[in-house]
Amino acid sequence: MAGNIEKIMETVNSPDCIVKGSKGELVAIKYYTTTNLGEKYCVVVYKENKGGFIDIIDSIIRYRQDGILVRFFILCVPSQMTS
């Protein structure tokens, strides 16, 4: 994810979809038509702490989002998110 810190922050602040994990973590997913790797989904796993801040646990760039949605409980899926 080197060189993609802006995409990580944009994904958390304005995701296309948020899914909830089993241990309280949230997964923000956002589709980008342009990344340093081409068209990809940015996936950011994070937790919101008591102070209102976000602790980023992990982030990855994926070519598909369907494997992420299968493993987590879906909180919202806007129309632009397709398999």
C-alpha positions in Angstrom: 0.0 0.0 0.0 3.0 2.3 -0.2 2.1 5.4 -2.0 -1.6 5.0 -1.5 -2.1 6.7 1.9 -4.6 9.2 0.3 -6.7 6.3 -1.0 -6.6 4.6 2.4 -7.9 7.8 4.1 -10.5 8.4 1.4 -11.7 4.8 1.7 -12.3 5.2 5.4 -13.8 8.7 5.1 -16.0 8.0 2.1 -16.4 4.2 1.5 -18.7 2.6 -1.1 -19.4 -0.1 1.4 -18.8 -0.8 5.1 -18.9 -4.4 6.5 -18.7 -5.4 10.1 -16.4 -8.1 11.4 -17.0 -10.5 14.2 -14.7 -8.8 16.7 -15.9 -5.2 16.3 -13.7 -4.3 13.4 -15.1 -2.4 10.4 -14.0 -3.0 6.8 -14.3 0.0 4.4 -14.3 -0.8 0.7 -14.0 1.7 -2.1 -13.7 1.1 -5.9 -11.0 3.1 -7.8 -10.8 3.3 -11.5 -7.2 4.4 -11.2 -4.5 3.2 -8.8 -0.9 2.5 -9.3 -2.0 -1.1 -10.1 -4.9 -0.3 -12.4 -8.7 -0.6 -11.5 -8.9 -2.0 -8.0 -10.8 -2.0 -4.7 -9.2 -0.5 -1.7 -10.0 -2.4 1.5 -9.3 -0.9 4.9 -9.8 -2.8 8.2 -10.1 -0.5 11.2 -11.6 0.0 14.6 -13.2 3.2 16.0 -11.8 3.8 19.5 -13.5 5.6 22.4 -11.9 9.0 21.6 -13.6 9.0 18.2 -10.3 8.3 16.4 -9.8 5.5 13.9 -7.1 2.8 14.4 -6.2 1.3 11.0 -5.4 -2.4 11.4 -4.7 -3.3 7.8 -5.3 -2.2 4.2 -5.0 -4.0 0.9 -5.7 -3.4 -2.8 -7.8 -6.1 -4.5 -9.1 -6.7 -8.0 -12.4 -8.2 -6.6 -14.5 -7.3 -3.6 -16.7 -10.4 -3.3 -14.4 -12.5 -1.1 -14.5 -9.7 1.5 -18.3 -9.5 1.5 -18.6 -13.2 2.0 -16.6 -13.1 5.3 -18.2 -10.1 7.0 -21.7 -8.9 7.9 -22.8 -6.3 5.3 -23.9 -3.0 6.8 -24.6 -1.2 3.6 -24.1 -1.9 -0.1 -24.7 1.0 -2.5 -25.7 0.2 -6.1 -22.2 0.7 -7.5 -20.9 -2.3 -5.6 -21.4 -5.4 -7.8 -19.8 -8.8 -7.8 
